[in-house]
Amino acid sequence: MPPNQLPPSIAKFAPLATYYYQAPIALLGFGMLHELLREDATAHPFFEANPHVLTIIAAQLGDIAAGKGRIVRRYEAEFANAPFFGRKLILRAMANCGDKETSQLLDDWLADPRFTDHRAELEALQQHLADDQRKHVRDLPAQTPADLDLLWANFFITGEYAPIARILDVFDLPDTRETEVLKRVAKWSLGSNLQKHPWLVELVTKNKYDRPAGSLGIIAELILTDP
């Protein structure tokens, strides 16, 4: 889709979200959410054709607000008046940033007849937040290309090695029919992002000698010389 046909929210915020780790400003998350909660925002043809993009954005909103109660409260305050897909966006974000106050608020939302259409999602979120051992995508092995997207989304927000380590782990999986596509997507995305993010090159280079042979070989192929 040509740039002039992208949703205004994507054109405005995608570059900021992609390099958020370089200048982390938590209020950016609320600005992104506010823009996406416009009635016509999530109905844009781009999102109809690429529904997974909203999932990625929601995860990033959650990563931005994680541990920042003031921003979490602002997300929650938007829920009641948000359009249907806007509410779904908020609930997905809460999976990454919800806290004890969120858990208490979920009881009220579950009891509110206005939110009956979201009951399954509310119950799932409530169960997720009640789990003291709950996992973020970066805490689990990547199994699908969608997992890789979420790992990159987390790196763009945090600038940390943990999500990159999960992506590199893909190259150490056995070569099977099931892993063929996953490895291909992982290699393409790693190569692309190494060109765009000098910090990623530093992170990967710094940690490469702790890697098994499979991922170390990919690193050697994609980063030809040490900085």
MOFEN-V677899 format. One record per residue. N is the residue number from 1. RES is the residue in one letter. PSI is psi as a letter, one per 30 degrees, with the letter a starting at -180 (999 if undefined). NEAR is the number of other ideal C-beta (glycine too) atoms within 10 Angstrom. Layout:
BEGIN
n = (N/N)
res = (RES/RES)
psi = (PSI/PSI)
near = (NEAR/NEAR)
END
This chain:
BEGIN
n = (1/2/3/4/5/6/7/8/9/10/11/12/13/14/15/16/17/18/19/20/21/22/23/24/25/26/27/28/29/30/31/32/33/34/35/36/37/38/39/40/41/42/43/44/45/46/47/48/49/50/51/52/53/54/55/56/57/58/59/60/61/62/63/64/65/66/67/68/69/70/71/72/73/74/75/76/77/78/79/80/81/82/83/84/85/86/87/88/89/90/91/92/93/94/95/96/97/98/99/100/101/102/103/104/105/106/107/108/109/110/111/112/113/114/115/116/117/118/119/120/121/122/123/124/125/126/127/128/129/130/131/132/133/134/135/136/137/138/139/140/141/142/143/144/145/146/147/148/149/150/151/152/153/154/155/156/157/158/159/160/161/162/163/164/165/166/167/168/169/170/171/172/173/174/175/176/177/178/179/180/181/182/183/184/185/186/187/188/189/190/191/192/193/194/195/196/197/198/199/200/201/202/203/204/205/206/207/208/209/210/211/212/213/214/215/216/217/218/219/220/221/222/223/224/225/226/227)
res = (M/P/P/N/Q/L/P/P/S/I/A/K/F/A/P/L/A/T/Y/Y/Y/Q/A/P/I/A/L/L/G/F/G/M/L/H/E/L/L/R/E/D/A/T/A/H/P/F/F/E/A/N/P/H/V/L/T/I/I/A/A/Q/L/G/D/I/A/A/G/K/G/R/I/V/R/R/Y/E/A/E/F/A/N/A/P/F/F/G/R/K/L/I/L/R/A/M/A/N/C/G/D/K/E/T/S/Q/L/L/D/D/W/L/A/D/P/R/F/T/D/H/R/A/E/L/E/A/L/Q/Q/H/L/A/D/D/Q/R/K/H/V/R/D/L/P/A/Q/T/P/A/D/L/D/L/L/W/A/N/F/F/I/T/G/E/Y/A/P/I/A/R/I/L/D/V/F/D/L/P/D/T/R/E/T/E/V/L/K/R/V/A/K/W/S/L/G/S/N/L/Q/K/H/P/W/L/V/E/L/V/T/K/N/K/Y/D/R/P/A/G/S/L/G/I/I/A/E/L/I/L/T/D/P)
psi = (k/l/e/f/g/l/k/e/e/e/e/e/f/e/e/e/e/f/g/e/f/f/i/j/j/e/f/e/e/e/e/e/e/e/e/f/f/k/e/f/e/f/g/k/e/e/f/e/f/i/f/f/e/e/e/e/e/e/e/e/e/e/e/e/f/k/g/i/e/e/e/e/e/e/e/e/f/f/e/e/g/k/l/e/f/e/e/e/e/e/e/e/e/f/f/f/f/k/a/e/e/e/e/e/e/e/e/e/e/f/f/j/f/f/g/e/f/g/e/e/e/e/e/e/e/e/e/e/f/f/j/f/g/k/k/l/e/f/g/l/k/k/f/l/e/e/e/e/e/e/e/e/e/e/e/e/e/f/g/l/f/e/e/e/e/e/e/e/f/e/f/g/l/l/j/l/e/e/f/e/e/e/e/e/e/e/e/e/e/e/e/e/f/e/f/f/j/e/e/e/e/e/e/e/e/e/g/f/f/g/k/l/e/e/e/e/e/e/e/e/e/f/j/e/k/k/999)
near = (11/5/7/6/10/14/23/12/22/22/12/14/21/17/10/15/22/18/15/23/17/11/8/12/10/16/12/19/28/18/14/24/25/15/15/26/20/16/10/9/20/23/13/18/10/16/19/9/9/15/11/12/15/19/17/19/24/23/23/26/28/26/26/26/26/20/10/15/13/10/20/23/14/17/25/18/12/17/19/12/10/21/16/11/17/21/22/18/27/25/23/19/26/28/19/22/21/25/17/9/12/20/15/9/18/22/11/10/21/15/8/13/5/10/18/9/10/20/11/8/18/19/12/13/22/18/11/15/17/10/8/5/5/12/9/17/21/21/11/11/10/23/13/11/14/14/20/22/19/23/25/22/25/26/26/23/26/17/18/13/17/13/25/21/17/22/23/24/16/24/21/15/17/7/9/9/6/10/15/10/11/19/17/12/19/26/16/11/16/24/13/12/18/17/11/10/19/10/12/21/18/12/18/24/15/11/15/16/8/10/18/11/9/17/23/16/13/22/20/11/10/15/17/6/6/7/8)
END
